[in-house]
Amino acid sequence: MKNPSQILFLTTLVSGTLISISATSWFSMWMGLEINLLSFIPLMGNSKNIPSTEATLKYFLIQALASMTFLFTTILMQLYYQPTMSNLLSIFTMLISSTLLMKSGAAPFHFWFPGTMEGLNWLNCLILMTWQKIAPLIILSYLMKMNFFFSSVIILSTIVGALGGLNQTSLRKLMAYSSINHLGWMIAAMFCSENLWELYFIIYSFLTASLIFMFTSLNIYYINQNFLIHNKSQLLKMLLFSTILSLGGLPPLLGFLPKWLVIQNLSYLNYIPLSIIMIMMTLITLFYYIRLTFTAFILNYSQMKWISVNPINKTMMTISSSLTSFSLLGLPFCTLIFNIL
């Protein structure tokens, strides 16, 4: 934050999202999305290394293609049809939804997402996985109707997010595929109610932020670095891996609560086959989370004295520890509040 330009770009990043979600016309939404995009590009390229530059260029090309298609579709709507949200033609709905799904990284428009995540640092990954999804998802919720297109997107996102993370050794790619899987659950929650997907997004953002703060403070980027966390900090290990399991949706942790609500609401709406597929794919996701954490939980790795351990950022460690400790008892805490109210 010592660079004033970063504060400027972060301010315009937030304002671009706020313009999009408070807009009353498609053109204003497009303008907010463009401000948001052009603010995030300098933040991505701040590292000035080859992977970061490649990720920045890849992100810009994909987002520019999606914005161009979005603007083209809105112009077509104004030429040939009334541009109100209540009576859109199905082809216009599908085109706009496809551009928004491409911007947020949902399958089958997900191919840019893991490669872009691999070239960024952890804080930029956090912005890409949480804040950059707010405007596309809110605009997408205006168009949401249960049809074959959205059902296919949900099924593909959960399958790609589950199977894509099985053979990954990079934690950034693993988090990217996890984000694709959770995005399928958020789109499914949009069918049920507006409040449900917003609750899912808030809990997902909370768990992702606490996990990424922990990765940043420990300077971890690959799976094998988890075993090099020095053995004196058993509490640190427990907080880190419990948050990973919570993100996978293991009860009784906090990450199980939004999935429980989505499954319950889909069952009420009689979408049983869709919920069965989503549950099966979540079990695969939970498998590679448990594979990531099980050996580090059970085995006590010896460490040579000449292996240098990165000094831990105490401020970041305090923030991440307080966040992760809430995720451990989040579900009992939420059910207690619900029973009291």
N, C-alpha and C positions, 0 to 999 in steps of 0.2 A: 504493500500500500504506500510505499515511499514515492512511487511514481504518480504524479497527479493525473496523468492520462488514464490510468487504471480506474481511478475514482470516477472520472468522466464517463468512461465506457460502461462501468457498472451501473451508473445512474441512468444512462440511455437504454441499457439492457432492460432494466426494471420498467422504465417508462414505456418502452416498446410493447412489452407484455401487457401493461395496464391499458394502453391504447387499444390493443386488439380485443381484450376481454370486455371493454366498456363501449365498443363501437356499435353503431346502429346501422351501418351499411357494410357491404362486402369490401368496398374500396378502402374504407377506414381500417378494416381488419387486415387487409393486405399491407397497408402502409405501416401498421404496428408491427407486423411480422417482419417487414423489411428493416425497420429500425432495430428490432431485436437482433436480426441476423448480422447486420453491419456493425453492431456493437460487440457481438461475441467474437467476431473474426480477429480483431486485434488482441483480445484477451487470450485466444488460443495460440496465436503465433508469438507470444511473448517470450517463449523459451529459446527461440532462435537456434534450434537444432533441426536435423533433417527429418526425423519422425514427426516432430511438431509441425513443420512446414508442410509435409505431405498430408497430415491429418487436416490442417487448416484448408488446404486447397481442395481436398476431397469433400469436406463439409460444405465449403462454399459452392462448389459445382452442383451438389445434390440439392442444397437448399435453394439455389438460384433456379434450378429446373422446376422444383415444386412451386416456387413463387410465380414463375412464368406461367405455369399451367393454371394456377389459381387465378391469376389476373386475366388470362385468356378466357377461362370459364365464366368469370363475372361479366366480362364484356359481352360474351355470347348471350348470357342471361338477359342483359339489358337490351340487346338487339332483338331477341326473338321471344322473350318471355318476361313476365312480371318478376322483378327481383325481390320478391317477398319470401320469407322463410317458410310460410305455411303451404305454399303451392308450387314447390320446385318440381321440375321434371326429374324423373329417376336418373336420367343420364347425367344431368347437372349435379345431382346429389352424389352420384358415384364418382364423378371427376373431382369435385371439391373434397370429398372424403378421402380419395386416393392421395391427393396432394398433402392433406393434413396427416394422414398415416405415414407418408414418406418423411415429412418433417419430424414426426415423433419417433420414427424408427421401428414401426410395427411390421411384422411379416405380412405379405411377401416383399415389402419394400425396405428390408432390414439390412441389405448387404453392405451398405456403407458404415453401419453403426459400430460393429466390433473393431474394424480397421481404424476408424477415427478415434475410438477410445484408446487404442493401443499407443497412439502417438501423443497423448495428452498427459499432463500431471494430474494428481488426484483431485485437486480442487476444481480444475476445469472439467474433469469427469463428473464431479458432483453437480456442477451447473448443467452439464449436458443431460444427465439422467433425471434431474428433478425440475429445475426452473424452466428449461427450454421446452418441456413437455406441457407446461400449463396452458399457454395460448392455443396450441393446436387441439388439445383435448377439450377445452371449453368450447371452442368453435365446433368441434366434432359432436359435442353433446347436443347442439342445436339441430343437427341433422339425423340423429340416431333413430333408426327404425329397425325392428327385427326382420331381417330378410336374409337371403342366401349370401349376399356379399359380406355383410358384417359377421355372420356366423362363420364363414370361411376364414375371415381375418382373425377371429378369436381362436379358432382351432389351429390355424397355421402358426400364430404367435406363440401359443402354449407349446406346440410340438417343437418348433424351431428353438425356442428358449430352453426347452428341456434337453433336447438331443445335441444342440450345438455346444453346450457347456461340458459335455462328457469327456472330451479329449483335450481340454485346454489346460495349459500349465501357467498361463498368464492370468493374474488376478483381475486385470482390467478387462480382458476379453470375457472372463467368467462373469464379472459384474454386468457386462454388456448383454450377454445372453440371459442373465437373470432379469435384467430390465425389460427385455423383449417378452419374457414369460409373464412378468407382472403387468406389462402393458395389455396383454390379452385379458387378464383378469379385470383390469380397469375398464376396458371396453365392454366386457360382460356386465360389470356393475352398472354401466350407463343404461342398460336395458331396464334395470330394476328401479333405480331412482337417482336423482341428481345428488342427493346427500350421500349416498352409499359410495359412489366412485370418488367423491371428494374426501370422504373419510379414509378410503383405501389409499388415495394418493398422499394424504397427510402422514399416515402411519408408515407407508413405504418411504417417503422422503425422510422421515425421522430416523428410521432404521438405517437407511443408506448413508445419511449424514454422519451418524454415530460410528458406522463402520469405516467410512472413509477418513474421518478424523483420526481414528485409531491407526489405519494404514499409513497416513501421513506422518504421524508422530513416530511410528516405528520404521518408516522408510521401507515399506514392504511392497514389492511389485510382482513377485512370483510365489508359487505354492511352496517351493522348497525353502524359502526364507522364513516360513512360519515355524520351522523346526529350529531356527537359529535364535528365536526369542529366548533370552537367557532364563535359566531355570529358577532364578531367584524370585521371579515375578509370576507366581502361580495365579494370583488374582488377576493379573493382566491377561494371562492366557484364558482364564475362565470367562472374563468379560468379552474378549474378542470373539471366541468361538461360540459363546452363547448368542451373541448378536448375529453371527452368521446363521446359526440354526433358527433364530427368530425370523430372519429374512426369508428363510426357506419355508416357514409356516409350521414349525413343530410346536404342538401344544405342550405345556400351557403358557408358552411365551407370547409376547404381544403380537407378533406377526401372524399368529393363527386367527386372531379376532376378525380382521377384514375378510379373510377367505371363508371363515365360518359363516359370516353374514351373507356373502355372495352366494355360497352354496344353498343356504336356507332360502334366499329370495328366488333363486333360479328354480328351486324345487316347488315353491309356491306358484310360480308362473308356468310350471309343467315343462320346463326345459331339461328333462332328466338326461337324455343322451349327451347333451352339451356339457352338463355338469360332471358326468362320469368321465368324459375325455379330459376335462380340465383337472380333475382330481388325479387321474392316472399320470398325467404329465407332471403334476406337482410332486408326485412321489419320486419320479425320476430326478427332478430338480433337487429334492431333498436328499437323494442318494449321493449326488456329487458334493453337496454341502457336508454330509456326514463323512464321506471319503476324505474331504479336506481337513476335517476337524478330528477324526477318530484317532489317527496315529499320534497327532500332537497331544491329544488328551491323555492317551494311555501310556505311551512310551516316554521315558525320561532320558532325553538325549544328553550325552556328555558333550562338553564344549572345551576346546583347547584354549589355553590362555593367550595364544598369539592371534586368535581370531578377534578382530576388532569389532566391537558392537557399537553401532551408531548411538550417539547420545540422544536421550529422549527429550523432546520438547515438553517441558513440564506444564506449560499453559494448555497446549493442545491435549496433553494427556489427561489433565483435570476435566476439560470439557468433554472429551470422549468417554471418560470413566463415568461421569454423571449421566450422560445420555444412555450409555449401555446398561447401567444399573437399573434404569427405569424400564428398559425393554425386558428385563428378566421377570419382573412381577407386574407387567403391564396388563395382562389379561385378567388375573384375579382382581387387580385394582379397578379395572373398567367394569367388571361384573358386580363388584361391591357397590360402586357408585350407582349402577343401574338398579340394583335391588333397593338401595336407600331411596332413590327418587321414585 
